[in-house]
Amino acid sequence: MKLTRGVITFLVLTLAVAGLVLTGCAGSQKKLTAETMPDTFPCVDDEGQLEKLIAAEAELADFSCSLKKWEGMETLHFNVALKNISNAPQRYRVNIFLDNGKAVGGLIPRKTKAGLVEPGQTASFVYPVKGVDVKPKEIILKIDTMAP
C-alpha cells in the first residue's frame, strides 16, 4: 500500500511539474501593448519567418504591423500596400496566414465602383486580426490577382 501511494504521489508531482513547464513555455510570447510598441513595427522578429507568395503583377510597397484598439481590445493590425507593376488595371486578393491557425485577408481595392488599381498606382488596406495581441513567429503572405 505504501509503495502504491508513493508511486501515485510521484506521478502527480511529475505531472504538476510538467504542466508548469509547458505553461511557462506557452506563455513565453509577450502580449503587445500600445505603450511599449511604436506606431508601426515589423510583423515578425529577426528570428521569425515571413513567406511571401506575391503575383508577378504586384509589388509589396508596405507590410508592417500596428497595435490599435478594435472592438474594445488591443489588436494586431496588418498594414498592406501594393503597387501595380503590370500594364493593366488590377484587383488583388490578399491572404495572411498566421502560425496560430488564424488567417485574415480581403480584396484590394475592396470595391470596384471607384475602379481598379491602375498601372503604377499603389493601394492599401489594414487587416485587423481579432483576438491576437502577440507578434506571430511565422506568417505566410499570399497575394494573387483577380480576373477583371
N, C-alpha and C positions, 0 to 999 in steps of 0.2 A: 504494500500500500504506500509506503514512504517513497519507494522508487518511482511509482506512477505519479505521485504528487510532484516529485522533483522534476520529472520529465515534462509534465504539463506546465509547471512554473517556468522551466527553461524555454519551452516553446512559446509561451505567452510573452515572456520578456524579449525573446528574439524577434517575434512579430512586431512588438511595440517599437523596438529599436529600428527595425527595417522600415516601418511606417514613418517614423520621424525622419529617417534619412531620405526616403523618397519624397516626402512632403517638402523637405528643405530643398531638394533639387528641383522640384516642380515650381516652387515659388522663387526661383533664382532670377527670373525676369522681373525687373522692377517696373512698376507702373509709371507711366509718364505723368507729369504734372505741368500745367501751363507755366508755373513759376520756374521750373528747372530747365525747360526746353526753349530754344529760340523760336522765332515765328515760323520758320521752315527749317527742316533738317533732313539729312539723307535718310531714306526709308529703311536701309539695312546698315548694320555696323560694318566695319572693315572685315571682320571675320564672317559676316553674313554672306548669303548668296543671292544674287539677283540674276535671274534668267530672262533674257529679252527675246521674244519672238515677234519681230516687227516686219510688217509688209514692206515691200520694196518701194511703194508709193508714199511712205510716211517716214518722217524723221522725228525722233523724240527730242523736242525742244526743252521740255522740263519734266522731271519725275522726282518730286520731292514730297515730303510729308509735313503735316502740321497737326497741332493739337488744338481742337476747338470744342466748345460746348455744342452738343447736338442731342436733341430730345432730353435735355436736362442733365447730361453726363459729359465728362471729358471724353472725347472720342478721337481716334486716329483718322485723319483725312489724307487721301492721296491726291496730289495736285498733278494732273497730266496735261501737257500741252504738246500738240502735234503740228508739224509743218508739212503741208502738201508739197512733195517734191516731184510730182508727176506733171504731165501736161494737160490733165483733165480734172474737172471738179471731182471731189471725193467725199465719201462719208465713211467713217471708221467705226469699227466695233472694238471696244476696249474691254479686256478681261484681266483682272488682277486676282491671282490665287495665292493665299497665304499658307504658311506651314501648319497652322492650327485647323485647317479644313475650311475656313471661311473664304468667301470669294465676293468680289464686287465688280461692277462694270456697267457699261452702257454704250450709248452711241454719241459720237462727236461728228457733226452737231446733233443735239438731241432731237430737234425738229427741223424739217426741211423747208418750212414756209419761207424762211429768210434766205434759203439757198444752201448749197454745199460749201465745203472748204475749197476755195479757188486755188489754182496753182500759185505757189509762192506764199500763200497766206498761212497763218498759224491760228489754231483754235484750241480751246482748253476747256476742262471741266474738273470739278472737285468731287471726289467719291468718298463719302464717309463710310466707315466700317462699324456697324452697330455692335456694341459690346466689346470693342477692342480698345484697350488703353495701354498696350505694350508694343514695343517695336518688334516686328517679326524678324526671325532669323533667316527665313528663306521666302522669296517672292518669285512668282512666275508672272511676267507681264506679257500679255499676248495682244497684238494689235493687227487686225485684218481690215481689208477694205470691203465695202458692201457694193453690190451692183446698184447703179442709179435707177 
